[in-house]
Amino acid sequence: MIADANHYELNNEYYAELETERRLQSKHVIPILVKAGYINSQSALMADSSLNQDQNSQKETDVTTDKKKRSHGVMVKAGFGPMWNLARIYYNAYSGVDYISNQRGDGLALSVVNTDDRAYAFGVDFYGSRLHVTYPNSNSDTGENFKMLYFGPAVMYGKNLSKKLRLDATFSVGVGCLIGESQSELGFGSKINVGLEHMLSQNLGIGFDFVGHATNIPLPDNIELPDNETYGYLQLGLMLTCRYHF
């Protein structure tokens, strides 16, 4: 019985040592596992954060690229169409001094403006027209040719009506030159046009413009006019236009 008791005590001590060793190992293992899990968790968070940053950076790049594609920094607009001269053209008829008006000619316009994706824009306006008139009841068989050249700074205001339609209006003041067969005359002029544009692509559009142009010229000494009239050029017209956005 004594031997059995000693053997029992030895077994108890052995199992106690095993239990103590197991607990010590568990204390080391648990922090290691916890630490490893923390590191893995942090790595996953860092990976997710890096992925989100990459995605956000890609989105910003896409937005910037798309904005650049949609950015209309410079617009060039060219137009051509019929113009009607509303000013009176005086001439010597058989019965005396007479005049004609509402004569049809051709007009050409070119506008270059810097929009920079804004509603308003600044630039320059070019305009030219030609007109051939035949004087009735006179001894002139060939008539006379008139040319008008105009140049001036311009301001434009535009508004998108839809994704494909855009309305714009341009006003400019500048210098006009009336070129006749016998002489050329300079004056102060202005031009206004209102147009509608249909976008065919991201950069190219077509449309039409209502155009009005007037140039006042100093009255020559050898010409007399009624008190309610001024010496100059007045035209209205309709132009087919083509616009390109750079």
JOPEDA-V498505 format. One record per helix or strand of 3 or more residues. SS is the DSSP state (~ for helix, > for strand). FROM is the first residue (numbers start at 1). TO is the last residue. If there is no record, write none. Layout:
((SS,FROM,TO) (SS,FROM,TO))
//
This chain:
((~,2,70) (>,74,85) (>,89,93) (>,96,100) (>,103,114) (>,120,133) (>,144,160) (>,165,179) (>,184,199) (>,204,217) (>,232,245))
//
